[in-house]
């Protein structure tokens, strides 16, 4: 198959589709476009939709490896839909003989399709460098099995963005916890009263966190406290028959608590403040609060290979009373002070709890409109949980079921909502055999001056001829 045979072969999606996050129940429309400059024989043209998880896991200590991690892939689904030619091989599994292949005629062939996502929460599209990646890929392919040269040709890969719909599991409420942790130095403990204005929050929400750290001994003082938002990424893979997992903690953002902010001064809504120095505390108790905005890129995930959750880490620094008091924490190496770290999980959701009535929560697990049960998908997806691919023609009449194909791409053959047989094509144009089209979504554009790619192709061809002529001299 020469380079001149296939001039253009790609998956085309509407403008903005690649930047749009698709959700359960959404539809995605597009087309497979193929432009052939010479008659080409093939067995099949197909469209493939793949949901792929990739994780990087450290191998076992006794396993020799040239790299620190090993890459593993897990397919959520792999759907192949034939759109032209023979839909399957022979009954014995062998490919169709080359002499029986059909011809793809000269011109541009467009096959329109529609993908419907079921109301299933697939894991979100994401990428964490060196840790994991979740992709949803659309790619078309011309299959020529058994051919020694260019047995198959693949189109461009188009990655689809997907975002699950995670509903709240409780009514809006604040959380309050009291805990005690030991410091990493000295035999002393620190008590902490932690309060967060929201138990479940959406990306972009503003939450208020109150902290009261106490030293149980008068020999120590609470110097400072820092609130950090942490992403916990867990990767899993099946290695030699057993599941192996590893976990990584990523610090997303941090906020230094100001001892000057007492609970009596907590505003209902955050206000912009001037940047100023935060001085260290010199008392055995530290009370403070902070309004923080959650980043938009939070991606909670529960899938067969990847789990992503979020936590608030509160790091409290202590020192002895007789230690020198430093006035500026930012100019001091905090590692010299012992610390105690407290962890508090926070659930990230995509639906505002205020938009759901209290009665809806009692029926949330039975009402399919909420789909809370399907937040975590199984390791194997059944037929009803897979995306469906349909090929359609925007001009066909869905009421009378008439799905005859026009042999040309213009309005010939379309008669008030149903197809009629158009006049025979021009002898100079070789049309595709409509009997080989598996679906009804087909449009043909002749390979002549009317084709949008004709001018660009001829200009490139002319430049190539001039270039070869100049190099030969």
Secondary structure, 3 states (H helix, E strand, C coil): CCCCCEEEEEEEECCCCCCCEECCCCEEEEEEEEEECCCEEECEEEEEEEEEEEEEECCCCCCCCCCCCEEEEEEEEEEEEEEEECCCCCCCCCCCCHHHCEEECCEEEEEEEEEECCCCCCCCCEEECCCEEEEEEEEEEEECCCCCCCCEEECCCEECEECCCCCCCCCCCCEEEEEEEECCCCCCEEEEEEEECCCEEECCCEEEEEEEEEECCCCEEEEEEEEEEEEEEEEEEEECCEEEEEEEEEEEEEEECCCCCCHHHCCCCCCCCCCCCCCCCCECEEEEEEEEECCCCCCCEECCCEEEEEEEEEEEEEEECCCCCCCCHHHCCHHHCEEEEEEEEEEEECCCHHHCCHHHHHCCCCCCCCCHHHHCCCCCCCHHHCCEEEECCCCCCCCCCCCCCCCCCCCCCEECCEECCCCCCCCCCCCCCHHHECCCCCEEECCCCCCCCHHHHHHHHHHHHHHHHHHHC
